[in-house]
């Protein structure tokens, strides 16, 4: 059985994808990663393929077009279930989800069926977000 997978949906994240993967592996070296790329035009998939050449923990699902965040996560979860991963995390490539929290989530998962992180609980928060982005994010959680 595979243990833990981090799903990262991407669309034009070439500037972030290598850094986020490196950071995840810095704090959680045994985690596998699946990048679900929506046909990025900036070389995101190519950057992931270059990492895959030397790192078996990194995987890529290339999709035919910009199909959206929700369907990217669903495709990633399906991929994880087909490969029998025990734990699955989802993170954005733009560092709006901090990889440093992964070990704490993994520790919490030992005694829980579900571990949920939120920007809107005590101890949560957002950094460098505009007022408009905070309003949109808050509205998306309703």
N, C-alpha and C positions, 0 to 999 in steps of 0.2 A: 504494500500500500504506500502510495505517495503521502507525504505529510501535509505540507502547507504551500499554498499558491497565493500569489498576489496578482490580481487582474488590474491592468492599467489600460484604459481606453485612450486612444490618441487620435487627434486630427491636427496635423501640422505642429507637432511638438518636438521637432528635431533639436531645438535649442535646450530642451529639458530632459529628453528621454534617457540619454546616457547618464546624466547626473543623478536622476531619480533611481535608476537601476543600481548604480554604484552605491548610493546612500542606503537603499534597502539591503543590499548585500553586506554593507558595513555593519548594520545593526542586527541583521538576521541572515547570517551567511548560508544557512541551510534551506532558505525559502526558494521555491521556484517562482518564476515570473512569466506571465502571459501578457504580451502587449497585443491589444485588439485595435488594429489600425484601420481607419476608415478612408483608405485611399489618399493619404496625405500627399501633397504636391511638393513638400519641402525636404524630402529625404528621410523622414522619420523611419520608415520601414527599412531603408538601406542601413541606417545607423544601428537598428536592432539586429539586422542580419549580420553585420560586422561583429557585434557582440556574440551572437550565436555561434560564430565560427570557432570561438575559443571558450565558450561558457555554456555547458549543457543545461544550466538552470534557467536559461533565457529561451523563451518561445515566442513565436509571432503568428498571429492570425490576421491575414490581410483580407479586408472586405472590399467589395466591388465599388462602393461609393460611400458618401457621407450618410450613414444609416442611423446615426444618433446614439447618444449616450446610453439610454435605457436598453436598446437592443444590443449594444456592445457588451454591457454587463451580463445580459441574459445569455449571449453567445459564449462569453467567458465562463459563466457558471455551468453551462451545458458541457463545455470542454473539460472543466474540472471534474464534473461527475463522471464523465466517460473514462477518466483516467484515475478515478478512485481517490481523489485528494480528500484528506480528512478535514482540513481547515482551509477556508478561502477568505481572503481579504480583498477589498477593492480600494484603489487609490487613484487620485488624479495625477497626471504627469506634471502639473504646474506647481507642485509642492503645496497646494492648498490643504492637502492631507500630509501631516508630518510623519515621515518614516520612523522617527525616533519613538513614536508611540507603539510601534508594532510589538516589541517585547512585552510591554505591559498588557496589550490586548491578548497576546498569546498566553500569558500567565493567567489572565482572567478566564480564558477559554477552558482551562483545566477543570473548572468547577461550574461551567455554564453550558447551556445549549446554544446561546446566542450572545455575542458581545457586540455592542453597538456604540460607536463613538458619535458625538454630536458637537458642533460648534456652539450649541445653544444650551448646554448644561453647565453647572458650576465647574470651573476649570477649563472649559472649552473657550474657543475664541477664533477670531480671524485676524490676519496680519496683512497690511497693505491692500486692503479692499476699499474701493470707493463706496460712497453712500449708496449709489444705485445698485452696485453688485450685492451689497448686504441686503437691500430691500428685496431684490429678486431671489436671493438665496432663502431668505426668511419666508417669502411667499411660496417657494417651491416645496417647503416642508409642511405646508398646510394640507 
